Amino acid sequence: MKKLLLLFAIIGAVSCQEEPQITADLIIENAKIYTVDDQFSMATALVVKEGKIIFIGTQEELKSQNLKASKTIDATGKFVYPGWIDAHCHFYRLGQQEQRVDLVGTESYQEVLDKIQKFQKANNKTFIIGRGWDQNDWDVKEYPTNKELNELFPETPVAITRIDGHAMVVNDAALKLAHIDVNTVFSGGDIEQKKGKLTGILVDNPMKLVRDIFPVASVEEDIEALMDAQDINFSYGITTVDDAGLMRSTIELIDSLQQDGALKMKIYAMITNTPENLDHYLKKGIVKTDRLNVRSVKFYADGALGSRGAAMKQPYTDKHNHFGTLLSSIEDLEGVAKRIAATAYQMNTHAIGDSANYVVLTTYKELLSDQKDRRWRVEHAQIVDPADFHLFDEDNIIPSVQPTHATSDMYWARDRIGEERIKGAYAYKKLLQESKMLALGTDYPIEQVNPFLTFYAAVARKDTSGYPDDGFRADQALSREEALRGMTIWAAFSNFEEHEKGSLEIGKAADFILLDQDIMTVPIDQIPNMQVSATYSNGELVYISK
């Protein structure tokens, strides 16, 4: 009997002992947290351990947990969201642009020339490279010639690219170095001539002849570019970027910097479509680490609308008998697509015009008809024939769009394509209805890095001055919830990463941001001026506002 009582006493003592306390790394409490889970539920507290979320819920639920942390932050009512995922941008190029002439926002060609001269005086480059001009923003909305560049820089090569990356003006020194003359053979673009002489304007494919002679950046310059781009992105709350076109050497540099802990930005890398890249990566297979995901190929179907390079089914309204152009033959597109379809890689194809979108969509549809969950993407999906929207689907073909393109192009897009075709342009609501999934990005540095502008353009369909009053094609606006999902969980889905990021749920990466205002309820016209209070990647503070 004594032995039995002793046994009961031991069992009782053990049962009365508290469970061992769990030590976490970080507790965020007294917050208003948008989890962006399936139910779009709210929470007030989250707990992070080893870079992952181990608890998310209410303050009351947090108290019932046997948790302590090395750091606890009282959010004092701040708003918490998943870190932004930019589903289409040029991260490395953004960093490079910090080392080149920035021509974004120039209001005349003379201002372009002035900026180049000022840059060269300060930097004394042997080859002047710049980007960002847009003739549609000038009083004279025509391509310039290189006459003034030749006069200012007779010996120093100059190459300045249009904001969309699909046209370039170069001086004669650069043309000579690239061996371009009136007899140069090309396809997929234009080497502009007037009265039998080169104007210095190159459109699409011929631009590569000049890019091939750009000075090769040093490793130190590349590292600086990547680190600069990281700082800019973290300041806007972007924790994952989809870099739309990278070479193997850059990807391997990114991987080494991430492994060393210097580069903390998470990168979904689309490899540039070159024979060397395809041979290496399609054979190697998916490359996946905690911060790097290499599993897609970036392909260009056509050019851009602003440079009239987008491939259209009918001629441009503002240029007689001009259809734009496919940058690769249909045979080349099909050949690359078939090769990718035989692997686990995703194909992400730039398609702007309705003809390019049709070619891409039908190619995808035919190749993937007997496959599931391939998530091939149409990047931009800018102008789609209403008869072709049904070709998108949530299983295999996802649109990846950039809402600020609509508000940047709205001033002149109707002039380019007319009243009828504009009905299928920048049609984000229609794309969402067809695909049930819409990945949102910025396409920076073509547009600004600021994701608040992405959200604003998607929902308000206006520029920052509030124009137009009723919104540009307002019937195609997204709701705030749809925009938020497009910048988080849907973008993660488009990257095959929805189980590790994109929402704040137990087991997922602790990638999140803090805001002083609620993007879901603040007056819409205040959104462009919102700023991030803090950015966390894997639970680590990587940015805090000053």
ZAMARGU-4260 file (C-alpha; in steps of 0.2 Angstrom, whole numbers, plus 5000, padded with zeros to 4 digits):
<rodrens>
0) 5000/5000/5000 | 5014/5012/5004 | 5022/5008/4988 | 5006/5012/4979 | 5004/5029/4988
5) 5022/5033/4984 | 5019/5029/4965 | 5003/5041/4965 | 5013/5054/4974 | 5027/5053/4960
10) 5014/5054/4946 | 5006/5068/4954 | 5022/5078/4956 | 5027/5075/4938 | 5010/5080/4932
15) 5010/5096/4942 | 5027/5101/4934 | 5026/5115/4921 | 5030/5110/4903 | 5048/5117/4899
20) 5048/5135/4893 | 5052/5138/4875 | 5064/5151/4872 | 5061/5160/4856 | 5071/5174/4847
25) 5058/5187/4845 | 5041/5191/4851 | 5030/5205/4842 | 5015/5209/4853 | 5001/5222/4853
30) 5001/5223/4834 | 4988/5223/4821 | 4994/5208/4810 | 4987/5204/4793 | 4992/5186/4791
35) 4986/5185/4772 | 4981/5167/4775 | 4967/5158/4766 | 4954/5166/4778 | 4963/5183/4778
40) 4963/5182/4797 | 4970/5195/4809 | 4982/5192/4824 | 4990/5203/4837 | 5006/5194/4841
45) 5019/5183/4833 | 5034/5173/4839 | 5050/5169/4829 | 5063/5156/4832 | 5077/5152/4821
50) 5070/5162/4807 | 5053/5154/4807 | 5036/5159/4814 | 5032/5147/4829 | 5016/5156/4835
55) 5004/5168/4828 | 4988/5173/4837 | 4980/5185/4849 | 4987/5192/4865 | 4977/5181/4876
60) 4983/5165/4866 | 5001/5172/4868 | 4999/5173/4887 | 4993/5154/4888 | 5009/5149/4879
65) 5024/5145/4889 | 5036/5156/4879 | 5050/5168/4882 | 5061/5177/4870 | 5078/5186/4870
70) 5069/5201/4862 | 5051/5207/4864 | 5044/5221/4854 | 5028/5231/4859 | 5022/5236/4842
75) 5010/5249/4851 | 4997/5246/4838 | 5008/5246/4822 | 5002/5236/4807 | 5011/5221/4802
80) 5011/5213/4784 | 5020/5199/4775 | 5036/5206/4767 | 5033/5212/4750 | 5037/5200/4735
85) 5041/5209/4719 | 5036/5197/4706 | 5045/5205/4692 | 5060/5217/4693 | 5078/5219/4689
90) 5087/5219/4705 | 5105/5218/4699 | 5101/5231/4685 | 5095/5243/4699 | 5111/5241/4707
95) 5121/5244/4691 | 5110/5260/4688 | 5117/5267/4704 | 5134/5268/4695 | 5127/5275/4678
100) 5118/5290/4672 | 5100/5291/4679 | 5089/5299/4665 | 5072/5294/4673 | 5060/5309/4674
105) 5069/5320/4661 | 5057/5331/4652 | 5067/5335/4636 | 5082/5329/4626 | 5091/5344/4632
110) 5089/5339/4650 | 5096/5322/4645 | 5111/5329/4637 | 5114/5341/4652 | 5113/5326/4664
115) 5126/5316/4654 | 5138/5330/4654 | 5136/5333/4672 | 5139/5314/4676 | 5154/5313/4665
120) 5162/5328/4673 | 5160/5320/4689 | 5165/5302/4684 | 5176/5303/4669 | 5170/5287/4661
125) 5179/5279/4646 | 5161/5272/4641 | 5146/5282/4646 | 5131/5271/4650 | 5114/5278/4655
130) 5095/5274/4656 | 5078/5281/4659 | 5074/5293/4645 | 5056/5293/4638 | 5052/5303/4623
135) 5033/5302/4627 | 5037/5313/4642 | 5045/5327/4631 | 5036/5341/4622 | 5043/5334/4606
140) 5037/5316/4607 | 5049/5308/4594 | 5065/5298/4595 | 5081/5310/4596 | 5096/5308/4584
145) 5114/5306/4590 | 5119/5323/4582 | 5122/5332/4599 | 5130/5317/4607 | 5142/5316/4593
150) 5146/5335/4595 | 5148/5333/4614 | 5157/5316/4614 | 5166/5314/4598 | 5179/5301/4605
155) 5170/5293/4620 | 5156/5280/4617 | 5139/5284/4624 | 5124/5272/4625 | 5108/5278/4634
160) 5094/5266/4635 | 5075/5271/4634 | 5066/5268/4651 | 5058/5252/4645 | 5074/5244/4640
165) 5069/5242/4622 | 5077/5257/4613 | 5094/5265/4614 | 5102/5280/4607 | 5121/5279/4604
170) 5134/5290/4597 | 5145/5287/4582 | 5159/5282/4593 | 5149/5268/4600 | 5142/5263/4583
175) 5160/5262/4576 | 5166/5251/4591 | 5151/5239/4589 | 5154/5238/4570 | 5137/5244/4566
180) 5134/5253/4549 | 5120/5255/4536 | 5124/5238/4530 | 5123/5228/4547 | 5111/5214/4545
185) 5098/5211/4560 | 5081/5204/4564 | 5069/5208/4578 | 5070/5227/4580 | 5077/5241/4570
190) 5093/5251/4566 | 5085/5267/4562 | 5091/5276/4546 | 5086/5293/4539 | 5091/5298/4521
195) 5103/5283/4521 | 5112/5288/4537 | 5111/5281/4554 | 5102/5291/4567 | 5109/5282/4582
200) 5093/5274/4587 | 5093/5255/4590 | 5077/5246/4594 | 5077/5229/4603 | 5088/5215/4596
205) 5102/5226/4588 | 5105/5234/4605 | 5114/5218/4610 | 5128/5223/4598 | 5131/5238/4609
210) 5129/5230/4625 | 5141/5217/4620 | 5155/5230/4620 | 5151/5238/4637 | 5165/5237/4649
215) 5165/5222/4659 | 5161/5227/4677 | 5173/5221/4691 | 5168/5209/4704 | 5169/5224/4717
220) 5157/5234/4706 | 5145/5220/4705 | 5145/5217/4723 | 5143/5235/4726 | 5128/5235/4714
225) 5120/5220/4723 | 5122/5228/4740 | 5115/5245/4734 | 5100/5236/4727 | 5097/5227/4743
230) 5097/5243/4754 | 5085/5251/4742 | 5073/5236/4742 | 5073/5233/4761 | 5069/5251/4764
235) 5053/5248/4755 | 5049/5232/4764 | 5053/5221/4749 | 5060/5204/4756 | 5060/5194/4740
240) 5063/5199/4722 | 5060/5190/4706 | 5075/5196/4695 | 5069/5194/4677 | 5084/5189/4668
245) 5101/5185/4676 | 5117/5177/4669 | 5126/5162/4677 | 5140/5172/4684 | 5129/5185/4692
250) 5118/5171/4700 | 5134/5162/4707 | 5140/5179/4714 | 5123/5181/4722 | 5124/5164/4730
255) 5141/5166/4737 | 5136/5183/4745 | 5121/5175/4752 | 5131/5160/4759 | 5143/5172/4767
260) 5128/5181/4775 | 5132/5198/4767 | 5117/5197/4755 | 5101/5194/4764 | 5089/5198/4750
265) 5079/5182/4744 | 5080/5181/4726 | 5070/5171/4713 | 5081/5171/4698 | 5075/5169/4681
270) 5090/5164/4670 | 5092/5174/4654 | 5088/5164/4639 | 5106/5160/4632 | 5112/5143/4625
275) 5125/5143/4639 | 5113/5146/4653 | 5100/5134/4647 | 5114/5120/4644 | 5120/5123/4662
280) 5104/5125/4672 | 5092/5114/4663 | 5105/5100/4665 | 5109/5105/4683 | 5091/5106/4689
285) 5083/5117/4701 | 5095/5127/4713 | 5087/5130/4729 | 5094/5137/4746 | 5086/5147/4760
290) 5088/5163/4750 | 5090/5158/4732 | 5078/5149/4720 | 5084/5146/4702 | 5070/5137/4693
295) 5064/5148/4678 | 5069/5155/4661 | 5066/5172/4655 | 5061/5173/4637 | 5057/5189/4626
300) 5042/5187/4614 | 5042/5205/4608 | 5047/5223/4613 | 5038/5237/4622 | 5023/5248/4618
305) 5031/5264/4621 | 5044/5260/4607 | 5031/5253/4596 | 5040/5236/4597 | 5026/5226/4605
310) 5019/5214/4592 | 5001/5218/4587 | 4988/5208/4577 | 4984/5224/4568 | 4994/5239/4564
315) 4997/5253/4577 | 4984/5266/4576 | 4997/5280/4576 | 5009/5272/4564 | 5003/5266/4547
320) 5007/5248/4543 | 5017/5245/4558 | 5014/5229/4568 | 5029/5229/4580 | 5039/5213/4580
325) 5042/5196/4588 | 5060/5196/4595 | 5062/5177/4591 | 5054/5167/4578 | 5039/5156/4583
330) 5050/5141/4579 | 5063/5147/4592 | 5050/5151/4605 | 5042/5133/4603 | 5059/5125/4603
335) 5065/5133/4619 | 5048/5130/4627 | 5048/5112/4622 | 5066/5110/4630 | 5060/5119/4646
340) 5044/5108/4647 | 5054/5093/4648 | 5062/5099/4664 | 5055/5105/4681 | 5059/5123/4675
345) 5046/5137/4673 | 5045/5147/4658 | 5042/5166/4660 | 5039/5175/4644 | 5039/5194/4641
350) 5023/5197/4630 | 5016/5215/4628 | 5006/5215/4612 | 4991/5205/4608 | 4999/5195/4594
355) 5014/5191/4606 | 5002/5186/4620 | 4992/5175/4608 | 5008/5166/4602 | 5014/5163/4620
360) 4998/5158/4627 | 4994/5145/4613 | 5012/5138/4614 | 5010/5136/4632 | 4993/5128/4631
365) 4998/5115/4618 | 5014/5110/4627 | 5006/5109/4644 | 4990/5101/4640 | 4994/5085/4648
370) 5004/5092/4663 | 4998/5099/4680 | 5004/5113/4691 | 5018/5120/4679 | 5014/5139/4684
375) 5022/5145/4668 | 5020/5164/4668 | 5016/5178/4655 | 5026/5193/4660 | 5017/5209/4658
380) 5002/5202/4648 | 4999/5220/4644 | 4987/5220/4628 | 4977/5204/4626 | 4964/5201/4613
385) 4947/5198/4622 | 4945/5182/4613 | 4962/5176/4621 | 4959/5179/4640 | 4952/5161/4642
390) 4969/5154/4638 | 4975/5159/4655 | 4972/5146/4669 | 4976/5144/4687 | 4985/5128/4685
395) 4998/5131/4671 | 4997/5149/4665 | 4998/5163/4677 | 4999/5182/4672 | 5013/5192/4681
400) 5009/5211/4679 | 5015/5227/4685 | 5001/5240/4689 | 5011/5255/4687 | 5014/5252/4669
405) 4995/5256/4667 | 4997/5273/4675 | 5013/5277/4666 | 5006/5272/4649 | 4988/5279/4651
410) 4992/5296/4643 | 4997/5289/4626 | 4992/5271/4626 | 4975/5274/4617 | 4985/5284/4603
415) 4995/5269/4600 | 4982/5255/4599 | 4965/5264/4598 | 4948/5263/4607 | 4944/5245/4603
420) 4960/5237/4608 | 4962/5247/4624 | 4948/5236/4631 | 4960/5222/4632 | 4974/5232/4639
425) 4980/5232/4657 | 4965/5222/4661 | 4970/5215/4678 | 4953/5211/4685 | 4949/5201/4669
430) 4966/5192/4671 | 4962/5188/4689 | 4945/5181/4685 | 4952/5169/4672 | 4968/5164/4681
435) 4962/5165/4699 | 4980/5171/4703 | 4989/5187/4699 | 5007/5190/4703 | 5011/5209/4705
440) 5028/5217/4703 | 5036/5234/4698 | 5048/5230/4684 | 5060/5243/4691 | 5071/5252/4686
445) 5059/5254/4672 | 5046/5260/4685 | 5050/5265/4703 | 5055/5253/4716 | 5041/5259/4728
450) 5028/5245/4731 | 5016/5257/4738 | 5014/5264/4720 | 5011/5246/4714 | 4997/5245/4727
455) 4990/5262/4723 | 4990/5259/4704 | 4982/5243/4706 | 4967/5249/4717 | 4965/5267/4712
460) 4971/5266/4693 | 4977/5284/4695 | 4994/5294/4695 | 5000/5302/4711 | 4991/5318/4706
465) 4974/5309/4706 | 4972/5309/4687 | 4961/5304/4680 | 4947/5307/4692 | 4937/5291/4689
470) 4953/5281/4686 | 4960/5274/4670 | 4949/5259/4665 | 4943/5259/4683 | 4933/5243/4679
475) 4949/5234/4679 | 4954/5239/4697 | 4959/5227/4710 | 4952/5227/4728 | 4964/5231/4742
480) 4964/5213/4747 | 4967/5207/4729 | 4982/5219/4728 | 4989/5214/4745 | 4988/5195/4740
485) 4996/5199/4723 | 5011/5207/4732 | 5013/5193/4744 | 5005/5175/4744 | 5000/5175/4725
490) 5018/5181/4721 | 5025/5167/4732 | 5013/5155/4723 | 5020/5160/4706 | 5037/5156/4713
495) 5032/5139/4720 | 5036/5146/4737 | 5019/5148/4744 | 5023/5135/4758 | 5038/5145/4764
500) 5033/5163/4763 | 5020/5175/4757 | 5009/5174/4772 | 5012/5175/4791 | 5008/5157/4797
505) 5017/5144/4808 | 5031/5136/4800 | 5034/5150/4787 | 5049/5162/4786 | 5047/5177/4797
510) 5048/5189/4783 | 5037/5204/4788 | 5036/5223/4788 | 5029/5236/4801 | 5019/5251/4795
515) 5012/5266/4805 | 4997/5266/4794 | 4985/5253/4788 | 4986/5251/4769 | 4969/5242/4770
520) 4960/5257/4777 | 4970/5273/4775 | 4962/5285/4762 | 4968/5279/4745 | 4977/5295/4740
525) 4988/5293/4755 | 4996/5277/4750 | 5009/5283/4738 | 5017/5293/4753 | 5017/5278/4765
530) 5034/5272/4772 | 5040/5257/4780 | 5044/5258/4799 | 5054/5241/4799 | 5058/5226/4788
535) 5062/5209/4795 | 5069/5195/4785 | 5070/5178/4793 | 5066/5187/4809 | 5081/5198/4808
540) 5079/5217/4807 | 5086/5222/4791 | 5079/5240/4790 | 5072/5252/4802 | 5067/5270/4797
545) 5077/5284/4805
</rodrens>
